[in-house]
Amino acid sequence: MLQLITILNRCHRFPGFVYQQARFSSDHKSIEIAVRPRKGSGAVCSRCHQPAPGYDQLSERRFEFIPFWGFLVFLLYSMRRVDCRRCEAVVVEEVPWGDGKRTLTKAYMLFLARWARRLSWKETAEAFHTSWEKVFDAVEHVVAFGLANRKLGSIDAIGVDEIQYAKGHKYLTLVYQIDLDVTRLLWVGKERTIESFQGFFATIGDEVASKIVFVCSDMWEPYLKVIREKCSDALHILDRFHIVAKMNQALDDVRAEEARRMKQEGFHPVLKKSRWLLLKRQENLTGKQRFRLRDLLRYNLKSVRAYLLKEAFQQLWDYNSPAWAGKFLDEWCRHVMRSRIEPMKKIARTLRRHRELILNYFHAQKLLSSGVVEGLNNKAKVTMRRSYGFRTFRALECNGPRSLRSKFSRYFHASFSD
């Protein structure tokens, strides 16, 4: 046990405190290490973080430390109370290994948070014989510390999108930095309302927001309104991903409605199992699917005409000039409005309404798009589907996309080294 104290003094020493004794607990399942103040050292007020005269001493508290060779380890310490004249109150002292009323030491919280980046929270809890709640508490603490100490620096481009995290239309708004050389999650907000998105700009401040050059988003009106208000000088881009997704949805609606009608009228079900024939990109079709699509295109169906309109629209992305892209978009919309296919006409009206934002994709020389945002969102969705223990919005906010979470631990670790 004496050697254990020597190890602690080497790697986890705190000025003003002494590791007094190490012993096994009565059931021999854990190690208890008594800690006492060094003679002549004063206590520190937990409010103002300044030295203050002592008042009295409380009963002994147990702080859970990093497990050692399969044994749970606890630091035992009797907290002092101080009479702080600055705060004009009697408060419990601040100890360097703990945080407030948490029973976990800072070192143990950092230890659990680092493992929680590699394993699910449940697996982390099982591996170190602790509870899911303690792992969550550790991650929450480390993330909060990282957010408080991170430096945003310069942000040139952001992307905003939403993901559904629970049944009943419960959404999260996620904002990413998508500069050409930096990609990271900046903020997670509950719901996808004007108020929730405004919370992001309140977090980064007006100075940082005023320097944003590019913003990528979908056509969700609350996002568009906040972007117009907060980033009026930025180039707002509606990119191809969201537009193509909406067009595919319109085509699928046409196909589904026509397939139902043909079945009711007793026609041969030529549209049966044709959904992915029409929605997949031609280069992704298998040989068998190519033959089926070729046969399907011989029929004079609304679904076929809608498919041809969708395929013709893909030429838009081949343009480099915003002017020529705009002429093609206008001509395509005029052609669609004469097609008498209502879902496609609805898409054309939407594109006309957002014409300038769509052409901003070409003004930005096609260098920025929300494709990277969708890729990051997919990682977040996969994380949630695999049930990593997200029971509340707070847990989701702390976790973020697992592979994208900012490395807050390095800031946390720095506090021990200082």
The 8 nearest C-alpha neighbors of each residue, nearest first, counted from 0:
[[1, 3, 2, 21, 4, 22, 20, 5],
 [0, 2, 4, 3, 5, 21, 20, 6],
 [1, 3, 5, 0, 4, 6, 7, 21],
 [4, 2, 0, 6, 5, 1, 7, 21],
 [3, 5, 7, 1, 2, 6, 8, 18],
 [4, 6, 2, 8, 3, 7, 9, 1],
 [7, 5, 3, 9, 4, 8, 2, 10],
 [8, 6, 11, 4, 9, 10, 5, 3],
 [9, 7, 12, 5, 6, 11, 10, 4],
 [8, 10, 6, 7, 11, 5, 12, 4],
 [9, 11, 7, 8, 12, 6, 5, 13],
 [12, 10, 7, 8, 9, 13, 6, 415],
 [11, 13, 8, 10, 7, 9, 14, 16],
 [12, 14, 16, 15, 11, 95, 17, 96],
 [15, 13, 16, 12, 37, 17, 40, 95],
 [14, 16, 37, 40, 36, 13, 17, 41],
 [17, 15, 36, 37, 14, 35, 13, 34],
 [16, 18, 35, 34, 19, 37, 36, 15],
 [19, 17, 34, 33, 20, 4, 35, 32],
 [18, 20, 33, 34, 17, 35, 21, 32],
 [19, 21, 33, 32, 18, 22, 34, 4],
 [22, 20, 32, 0, 31, 33, 30, 4],
 [23, 21, 31, 30, 24, 32, 20, 0],
 [24, 22, 30, 27, 29, 31, 25, 21],
 [23, 25, 27, 26, 29, 30, 31, 22],
 [24, 26, 27, 23, 28, 29, 22, 30],
 [25, 27, 28, 24, 29, 23, 30, 22],
 [28, 26, 24, 23, 25, 29, 30, 70],
 [29, 27, 26, 70, 24, 71, 30, 23],
 [28, 30, 71, 70, 24, 72, 27, 23],
 [29, 31, 23, 72, 22, 24, 71, 73],
 [32, 30, 73, 22, 21, 72, 23, 74],
 [33, 31, 21, 74, 20, 75, 73, 34],
 [32, 34, 75, 20, 19, 74, 18, 76],
 [33, 35, 18, 76, 19, 17, 75, 32],
 [36, 34, 17, 16, 37, 76, 19, 18],
 [37, 35, 16, 15, 17, 38, 40, 34],
 [36, 38, 16, 15, 40, 17, 39, 35],
 [39, 37, 40, 36, 15, 16, 41, 35],
 [38, 40, 37, 41, 36, 15, 42, 16],
 [41, 39, 15, 37, 38, 36, 42, 16],
 [42, 40, 50, 39, 43, 52, 51, 53],
 [41, 43, 50, 92, 51, 53, 44, 40],
 [44, 42, 50, 49, 92, 93, 51, 48],
 [43, 45, 48, 92, 46, 49, 93, 47],
 [44, 46, 93, 92, 48, 47, 43, 91],
 [47, 45, 44, 48, 86, 90, 49, 93],
 [46, 48, 49, 44, 45, 86, 85, 43],
 [49, 47, 44, 45, 46, 43, 50, 93],
 [48, 50, 43, 47, 44, 51, 45, 46],
 [51, 49, 43, 42, 44, 41, 48, 52],
 [50, 52, 83, 43, 81, 44, 42, 82],
 [53, 51, 81, 82, 54, 83, 42, 41],
 [52, 54, 81, 80, 82, 55, 51, 42],
 [53, 55, 81, 80, 82, 52, 56, 79],
 [56, 54, 80, 79, 53, 57, 81, 78],
 [57, 55, 79, 80, 78, 77, 58, 54],
 [58, 56, 78, 77, 79, 59, 55, 80],
 [59, 57, 77, 60, 56, 78, 76, 79],
 [58, 60, 77, 76, 75, 57, 78, 61],
 [61, 59, 76, 75, 77, 58, 62, 78],
 [60, 62, 75, 74, 73, 63, 76, 102],
 [63, 61, 102, 74, 73, 103, 104, 64],
 [62, 64, 73, 103, 104, 72, 102, 74],
 [63, 65, 72, 107, 73, 104, 66, 62],
 [64, 66, 107, 72, 67, 106, 63, 110],
 [67, 65, 71, 72, 70, 69, 64, 68],
 [66, 68, 70, 69, 65, 71, 72, 30],
 [69, 67, 70, 66, 71, 72, 65, 29],
 [68, 70, 67, 66, 71, 127, 29, 28],
 [71, 69, 29, 67, 66, 68, 28, 72],
 [70, 72, 29, 66, 30, 67, 69, 73],
 [71, 73, 30, 64, 66, 29, 31, 63],
 [74, 72, 63, 31, 62, 64, 61, 32],
 [73, 75, 32, 62, 61, 33, 31, 63],
 [76, 74, 33, 61, 60, 34, 32, 73],
 [75, 77, 34, 59, 60, 78, 33, 35],
 [78, 76, 59, 58, 57, 60, 79, 56],
 [77, 79, 57, 56, 76, 92, 80, 59],
 [80, 78, 56, 92, 55, 57, 91, 77],
 [79, 81, 91, 54, 55, 90, 92, 56],
 [82, 80, 53, 54, 89, 90, 52, 83],
 [81, 83, 89, 54, 52, 88, 53, 84],
 [84, 82, 51, 86, 85, 88, 87, 81],
 [83, 85, 87, 86, 82, 88, 51, 89],
 [84, 86, 87, 83, 47, 88, 51, 49],
 [87, 85, 88, 83, 84, 47, 46, 89],
 [88, 86, 84, 85, 83, 89, 82, 90],
 [89, 87, 86, 83, 82, 90, 84, 85],
 [88, 90, 82, 81, 83, 80, 91, 87],
 [89, 91, 80, 81, 88, 92, 82, 44],
 [92, 90, 80, 79, 81, 45, 93, 78],
 [91, 93, 44, 45, 43, 80, 79, 42],
 [92, 94, 45, 43, 44, 95, 91, 48],
 [93, 95, 97, 96, 92, 98, 43, 45],
 [96, 94, 97, 93, 13, 98, 105, 415],
 [95, 97, 104, 105, 94, 98, 106, 13],
 [98, 96, 104, 105, 94, 95, 99, 101],
 [97, 99, 101, 100, 105, 96, 104, 94],
 [98, 100, 101, 97, 93, 45, 102, 94],
 [99, 101, 102, 98, 97, 103, 62, 91],
 [100, 102, 103, 99, 98, 97, 104, 62],
 [101, 103, 62, 63, 100, 104, 61, 97],
 [104, 102, 63, 62, 101, 107, 108, 105],
 [103, 105, 97, 107, 106, 96, 64, 62],
 [106, 104, 108, 107, 96, 97, 109, 103],
 [105, 107, 109, 104, 108, 110, 64, 65],
 [106, 108, 110, 65, 104, 64, 109, 105],
 [109, 107, 137, 105, 111, 110, 106, 112],
 [108, 110, 112, 106, 107, 111, 113, 105],
 [109, 111, 107, 113, 108, 112, 106, 114],
 [112, 110, 108, 114, 113, 109, 115, 134],
 [113, 111, 138, 115, 109, 114, 110, 137],
 [112, 114, 110, 115, 116, 111, 109, 408],
 [113, 115, 111, 116, 117, 112, 118, 123],
 [116, 114, 112, 118, 117, 113, 120, 119],
 [115, 117, 114, 113, 118, 401, 112, 119],
 [116, 118, 114, 115, 119, 113, 401, 123],
 [119, 117, 115, 116, 123, 122, 114, 120],
 [118, 120, 122, 387, 121, 115, 123, 117],
 [119, 121, 123, 122, 115, 124, 131, 387],
 [120, 122, 124, 119, 123, 131, 125, 388],
 [123, 121, 125, 119, 124, 120, 118, 126],
 [122, 124, 120, 126, 121, 125, 118, 115],
 [125, 123, 129, 130, 121, 122, 131, 127],
 [124, 126, 122, 128, 123, 127, 121, 129],
 [127, 125, 123, 124, 128, 122, 129, 121],
 [126, 128, 124, 125, 129, 123, 66, 69],
 [129, 127, 125, 126, 124, 130, 71, 123],
 [128, 130, 124, 127, 125, 133, 131, 134],
 [131, 129, 124, 133, 132, 134, 128, 125],
 [130, 132, 134, 124, 133, 121, 135, 120],
 [131, 133, 135, 130, 134, 136, 129, 124],
 [134, 132, 136, 130, 135, 131, 137, 129],
 [133, 135, 137, 131, 136, 132, 111, 138],
 [134, 136, 132, 138, 133, 137, 139, 131],
 [135, 137, 133, 139, 134, 138, 132, 140],
 [138, 136, 108, 134, 140, 135, 139, 112],
 [139, 137, 112, 135, 141, 140, 136, 142],
 [140, 138, 136, 142, 137, 397, 141, 135],
 [139, 141, 143, 137, 138, 142, 136, 144],
 [140, 142, 144, 138, 143, 139, 145, 137],
 [141, 143, 145, 139, 144, 140, 407, 138],
 [144, 142, 146, 140, 145, 141, 139, 147],
 [143, 145, 141, 147, 142, 146, 140, 148],
 [146, 144, 407, 142, 148, 147, 143, 149],
 [147, 145, 143, 149, 148, 144, 142, 407],
 [146, 148, 144, 145, 149, 143, 142, 150],
 [149, 147, 145, 146, 144, 150, 410, 407],
 [148, 150, 146, 145, 147, 151, 410, 407],
 [151, 149, 152, 148, 146, 147, 153, 145],
 [150, 152, 149, 153, 154, 203, 207, 185],
 [153, 151, 150, 154, 207, 149, 155, 203],
 [152, 154, 155, 151, 207, 210, 211, 150],
 [155, 153, 211, 156, 152, 176, 210, 207],
 [154, 156, 211, 212, 178, 213, 153, 210],
 [157, 155, 213, 178, 177, 214, 212, 154],
 [158, 156, 176, 214, 177, 175, 215, 213],
 [157, 159, 215, 175, 174, 214, 216, 372],
 [160, 158, 174, 216, 173, 215, 175, 157],
 [159, 161, 173, 172, 216, 174, 158, 217],
 [160, 162, 172, 171, 173, 170, 191, 163],
 [163, 161, 171, 170, 164, 172, 160, 376],
 [162, 164, 170, 169, 165, 171, 168, 161],
 [163, 165, 170, 169, 162, 171, 166, 383],
 [166, 164, 169, 163, 167, 168, 170, 383],
 [167, 165, 168, 169, 164, 163, 170, 162],
 [166, 168, 169, 165, 163, 170, 164, 190],
 [169, 167, 166, 170, 163, 165, 164, 190],
 [170, 168, 165, 167, 163, 164, 166, 190],
 [169, 171, 163, 190, 162, 164, 168, 191],
 [170, 172, 189, 190, 161, 162, 188, 191],
 [171, 173, 161, 188, 191, 187, 160, 190],
 [174, 172, 187, 160, 159, 161, 186, 171],
 [175, 173, 159, 186, 185, 158, 184, 187],
 [176, 174, 184, 185, 158, 157, 183, 177],
 [175, 177, 157, 182, 183, 156, 178, 184],
 [178, 176, 182, 157, 156, 175, 181, 179],
 [179, 177, 181, 156, 180, 176, 155, 182],
 [178, 180, 181, 177, 182, 367, 366, 156],
 [179, 181, 178, 182, 177, 176, 183, 155],
 [182, 180, 178, 179, 177, 183, 176, 154],
 [183, 181, 177, 176, 178, 180, 175, 184],
 [184, 182, 176, 175, 185, 403, 181, 177],
 [183, 185, 175, 186, 174, 176, 403, 404],
 [186, 184, 175, 174, 183, 176, 187, 173],
 [185, 187, 174, 173, 184, 199, 188, 175],
 [188, 186, 173, 172, 396, 174, 171, 189],
 [189, 187, 172, 171, 195, 190, 173, 186],
 [188, 190, 171, 172, 195, 170, 191, 187],
 [189, 191, 170, 171, 192, 172, 195, 169],
 [192, 190, 172, 170, 195, 171, 161, 189],
 [193, 191, 195, 194, 221, 190, 196, 222],
 [192, 194, 221, 196, 195, 197, 225, 222],
 [193, 195, 197, 192, 196, 198, 191, 221],
 [194, 196, 198, 192, 197, 193, 188, 191],
 [197, 195, 198, 193, 199, 194, 192, 191],
 [196, 198, 194, 200, 199, 195, 193, 201],
 [197, 199, 201, 196, 195, 200, 202, 194],
 [200, 198, 202, 197, 201, 196, 186, 203],
 [199, 201, 203, 202, 197, 198, 204, 208],
 [200, 202, 198, 204, 199, 203, 197, 205],
 [203, 201, 199, 200, 204, 198, 186, 197],
 [204, 202, 200, 201, 207, 199, 208, 205],
 [205, 203, 201, 206, 202, 200, 207, 208],
 [204, 206, 208, 207, 209, 203, 200, 201],
 [205, 207, 209, 208, 204, 210, 203, 211],
 [208, 206, 210, 209, 205, 204, 203, 211],
 [209, 207, 205, 210, 211, 206, 204, 200],
 [208, 210, 206, 207, 211, 205, 230, 232],
 [211, 209, 208, 207, 212, 155, 206, 154],
 [212, 210, 155, 208, 209, 154, 156, 213],
 [211, 213, 233, 155, 156, 234, 210, 214],
 [214, 212, 156, 234, 233, 235, 211, 155],
 [213, 215, 235, 157, 156, 158, 236, 234],
 [216, 214, 158, 236, 369, 235, 237, 368],
 [217, 215, 159, 237, 158, 160, 369, 214],
 [216, 218, 219, 241, 237, 160, 215, 238],
 [219, 217, 220, 216, 223, 237, 222, 241],
 [218, 220, 222, 217, 221, 223, 216, 191],
 [219, 221, 223, 222, 218, 224, 217, 225],
 [222, 220, 193, 224, 223, 219, 192, 225],
 [223, 221, 225, 220, 224, 219, 226, 193],
 [224, 222, 220, 226, 221, 225, 227, 219],
 [223, 225, 221, 227, 222, 226, 220, 228],
 [224, 226, 228, 222, 227, 223, 229, 221],
 [225, 227, 230, 223, 229, 228, 224, 222],
 [228, 226, 231, 224, 225, 230, 229, 223],
 [227, 229, 225, 226, 231, 230, 224, 223],
 [228, 230, 226, 227, 225, 231, 208, 200],
 [231, 229, 226, 233, 232, 227, 228, 209],
 [230, 232, 227, 233, 228, 229, 226, 234],
 [233, 231, 230, 234, 212, 209, 211, 227],
 [234, 232, 212, 213, 230, 231, 235, 211],
 [233, 235, 213, 212, 214, 236, 232, 359],
 [234, 236, 214, 213, 233, 215, 356, 359],
 [237, 235, 215, 359, 356, 360, 238, 214],
 [238, 236, 357, 356, 216, 217, 215, 360],
 [239, 237, 368, 240, 236, 360, 369, 357],
 [238, 240, 242, 241, 243, 237, 368, 316],
 [239, 241, 243, 242, 238, 244, 370, 369],
 [242, 240, 244, 243, 239, 217, 245, 238],
 [241, 243, 239, 245, 244, 240, 246, 238],
 [244, 242, 246, 240, 245, 241, 239, 247],
 [243, 245, 241, 247, 242, 246, 240, 248],
 [246, 244, 248, 242, 243, 247, 241, 249],
 [245, 247, 243, 249, 248, 244, 250, 242],
 [248, 246, 250, 244, 249, 245, 243, 251],
 [247, 249, 245, 251, 246, 250, 252, 244],
 [248, 250, 246, 252, 342, 247, 251, 343],
 [251, 249, 247, 253, 252, 248, 305, 246],
 [250, 252, 254, 248, 253, 249, 255, 247],
 [251, 253, 249, 255, 250, 254, 256, 248],
 [254, 252, 250, 256, 251, 255, 302, 257],
 [253, 255, 251, 302, 257, 252, 256, 258],
 [256, 254, 258, 252, 257, 253, 251, 259],
 [257, 255, 259, 253, 258, 254, 252, 260],
 [256, 258, 260, 254, 259, 255, 253, 261],
 [257, 259, 255, 261, 260, 256, 270, 254],
 [260, 258, 262, 256, 257, 261, 263, 255],
 [259, 261, 257, 263, 262, 258, 264, 256],
 [262, 260, 264, 266, 258, 263, 259, 265],
 [261, 263, 265, 259, 260, 264, 266, 258],
 [262, 264, 260, 261, 265, 259, 266, 258],
 [265, 263, 261, 262, 266, 260, 259, 267],
 [264, 266, 262, 263, 261, 267, 268, 260],
 [267, 265, 261, 264, 262, 268, 263, 269],
 [266, 268, 269, 265, 261, 262, 270, 271],
 [269, 267, 270, 271, 266, 262, 261, 258],
 [268, 270, 271, 267, 295, 273, 258, 266],
 [271, 269, 273, 268, 258, 272, 254, 274],
 [270, 272, 273, 268, 269, 258, 274, 267],
 [273, 271, 274, 270, 275, 276, 269, 268],
 [274, 272, 276, 270, 271, 275, 277, 269],
 [273, 275, 276, 277, 272, 278, 251, 254],
 [276, 274, 278, 277, 279, 273, 272, 284],
 [277, 275, 273, 274, 278, 279, 292, 288],
 [276, 278, 275, 274, 279, 306, 273, 292],
 [277, 279, 275, 276, 247, 274, 280, 251],
 [280, 278, 275, 277, 276, 281, 283, 284],
 [279, 281, 283, 282, 278, 284, 277, 276],
 [280, 282, 283, 284, 279, 289, 276, 277],
 [281, 283, 280, 284, 279, 285, 289, 286],
 [284, 282, 281, 280, 279, 285, 288, 289],
 [285, 283, 281, 282, 288, 289, 286, 279],
 [284, 286, 288, 287, 289, 283, 282, 281],
 [287, 285, 289, 288, 284, 290, 291, 283],
 [286, 288, 290, 289, 285, 291, 284, 292],
 [289, 287, 291, 285, 286, 290, 284, 292],
 [288, 290, 292, 286, 287, 291, 284, 293],
 [291, 289, 293, 287, 288, 292, 294, 286],
 [292, 290, 288, 294, 293, 289, 295, 287],
 [291, 293, 295, 289, 294, 290, 288, 276],
 [292, 294, 290, 296, 291, 295, 289, 297],
 [295, 293, 291, 292, 296, 297, 290, 298],
 [294, 296, 292, 297, 293, 298, 291, 269],
 [297, 295, 293, 298, 294, 303, 292, 299],
 [298, 296, 295, 294, 299, 293, 303, 300],
 [299, 297, 296, 300, 295, 303, 294, 269],
 [298, 300, 297, 303, 301, 304, 296, 302],
 [301, 299, 303, 302, 298, 304, 257, 296],
 [300, 302, 304, 303, 305, 299, 340, 253],
 [303, 301, 305, 254, 300, 304, 253, 306],
 [302, 304, 306, 300, 301, 305, 296, 307],
 [303, 305, 301, 307, 306, 302, 308, 300],
 [306, 304, 308, 302, 303, 307, 301, 250],
 [305, 307, 303, 309, 304, 308, 302, 310],
 [308, 306, 310, 304, 309, 305, 311, 303],
 [309, 307, 311, 305, 306, 310, 312, 304],
 [310, 308, 306, 312, 307, 311, 305, 313],
 [309, 311, 307, 312, 313, 308, 306, 314],
 [310, 312, 308, 313, 309, 314, 307, 331],
 [311, 313, 309, 314, 310, 315, 308, 331],
 [314, 312, 315, 311, 310, 316, 309, 317],
 [315, 313, 312, 317, 316, 311, 318, 310],
 [316, 314, 313, 317, 312, 318, 324, 327],
 [315, 317, 314, 318, 313, 239, 319, 324],
 [316, 318, 314, 315, 319, 313, 324, 320],
 [319, 317, 316, 324, 320, 315, 323, 314],
 [320, 318, 361, 321, 317, 364, 324, 365],
 [319, 321, 322, 323, 318, 324, 361, 362],
 [322, 320, 324, 361, 323, 358, 325, 362],
 [323, 321, 325, 320, 324, 326, 358, 327],
 [324, 322, 326, 325, 320, 321, 327, 318],
 [323, 325, 321, 327, 322, 326, 318, 315],
 [324, 326, 328, 322, 323, 327, 321, 329],
 [327, 325, 323, 329, 328, 324, 330, 322],
 [326, 328, 324, 330, 325, 329, 331, 323],
 [327, 329, 325, 331, 326, 330, 324, 332],
 [330, 328, 326, 332, 327, 331, 325, 333],
 [329, 331, 333, 327, 332, 328, 326, 334],
 [332, 330, 334, 328, 333, 329, 327, 335],
 [331, 333, 335, 347, 329, 334, 330, 336],
 [334, 332, 330, 336, 331, 335, 329, 337],
 [333, 335, 331, 332, 337, 336, 330, 338],
 [336, 334, 338, 332, 337, 333, 344, 331],
 [335, 337, 333, 344, 334, 338, 332, 339],
 [338, 336, 335, 334, 339, 333, 344, 340],
 [337, 339, 335, 340, 336, 334, 344, 341],
 [340, 338, 337, 341, 336, 344, 335, 343],
 [341, 339, 338, 343, 342, 344, 301, 305],
 [340, 342, 344, 343, 339, 345, 338, 253],
 [343, 341, 345, 249, 344, 340, 346, 253],
 [344, 342, 346, 345, 341, 340, 249, 347],
 [345, 343, 341, 347, 336, 346, 342, 335],
 [344, 346, 342, 348, 343, 347, 341, 349],
 [345, 347, 343, 349, 344, 348, 350, 342],
 [348, 346, 344, 350, 332, 349, 345, 351],
 [347, 349, 351, 345, 346, 350, 352, 344],
 [350, 348, 346, 352, 347, 351, 345, 353],
 [351, 349, 347, 353, 352, 348, 354, 346],
 [352, 350, 354, 348, 349, 353, 347, 332],
 [351, 353, 349, 350, 354, 348, 355, 347],
 [354, 352, 350, 351, 356, 355, 357, 349],
 [353, 355, 351, 357, 356, 350, 352, 358],
 [356, 354, 358, 357, 353, 359, 352, 351],
 [355, 357, 359, 236, 358, 237, 353, 354],
 [358, 356, 237, 354, 359, 355, 360, 236],
 [357, 359, 360, 355, 361, 356, 321, 354],
 [360, 358, 362, 356, 361, 236, 357, 363],
 [361, 359, 358, 363, 236, 365, 362, 357],
 [360, 362, 364, 363, 359, 321, 365, 358],
 [363, 361, 359, 364, 360, 321, 358, 365],
 [362, 364, 361, 360, 365, 359, 366, 367],
 [365, 363, 361, 362, 366, 360, 319, 367],
 [366, 364, 361, 363, 360, 367, 368, 362],
 [365, 367, 364, 363, 368, 360, 179, 361],
 [368, 366, 365, 363, 369, 360, 215, 364],
 [367, 369, 370, 238, 215, 366, 371, 236],
 [368, 370, 372, 371, 215, 158, 373, 238],
 [369, 371, 373, 372, 368, 240, 374, 238],
 [370, 372, 374, 369, 373, 375, 368, 177],
 [373, 371, 369, 375, 374, 370, 376, 158],
 [374, 372, 376, 370, 375, 371, 377, 369],
 [373, 375, 371, 377, 372, 376, 370, 378],
 [376, 374, 372, 378, 377, 373, 371, 379],
 [375, 377, 373, 379, 378, 374, 372, 380],
 [378, 376, 380, 374, 379, 375, 373, 381],
 [377, 379, 381, 375, 376, 380, 400, 382],
 [378, 380, 400, 376, 382, 377, 381, 383],
 [381, 379, 377, 383, 382, 378, 384, 376],
 [382, 380, 384, 378, 383, 379, 377, 385],
 [381, 383, 379, 380, 385, 384, 378, 387],
 [382, 384, 380, 386, 385, 381, 387, 379],
 [385, 383, 381, 386, 382, 380, 387, 379],
 [384, 386, 382, 383, 387, 381, 380, 388],
 [387, 385, 384, 383, 388, 389, 382, 119],
 [386, 388, 119, 385, 389, 120, 383, 382],
 [387, 389, 386, 390, 120, 121, 119, 394],
 [390, 388, 394, 391, 395, 387, 386, 383],
 [389, 391, 388, 394, 392, 395, 393, 387],
 [392, 390, 393, 394, 389, 395, 396, 388],
 [391, 393, 395, 394, 396, 390, 189, 389],
 [394, 392, 396, 391, 395, 397, 390, 139],
 [393, 395, 397, 391, 392, 396, 389, 398],
 [396, 394, 392, 398, 393, 397, 389, 399],
 [395, 397, 393, 394, 398, 399, 187, 392],
 [398, 396, 394, 395, 139, 399, 393, 142],
 [397, 399, 395, 396, 394, 401, 400, 404],
 [398, 400, 396, 395, 404, 397, 401, 379],
 [399, 401, 379, 403, 402, 404, 378, 398],
 [402, 400, 403, 404, 399, 398, 116, 382],
 [401, 403, 400, 404, 378, 116, 399, 379],
 [404, 402, 400, 401, 405, 183, 184, 399],
 [403, 405, 401, 399, 402, 400, 406, 184],
 [406, 404, 407, 403, 183, 184, 145, 142],
 [405, 407, 408, 409, 404, 145, 410, 403],
 [408, 406, 145, 409, 410, 405, 142, 141],
 [407, 409, 411, 410, 406, 412, 141, 109],
 [408, 410, 412, 411, 407, 413, 406, 145],
 [411, 409, 413, 408, 412, 407, 145, 414],
 [410, 412, 408, 409, 413, 414, 407, 141],
 [413, 411, 409, 414, 410, 415, 408, 416],
 [412, 414, 416, 410, 415, 411, 409, 417],
 [413, 415, 412, 417, 416, 411, 410, 409],
 [416, 414, 413, 412, 417, 411, 11, 106],
 [417, 415, 413, 414, 412, 11, 411, 10],
 [416, 414, 415, 413, 412, 411, 13, 410]]
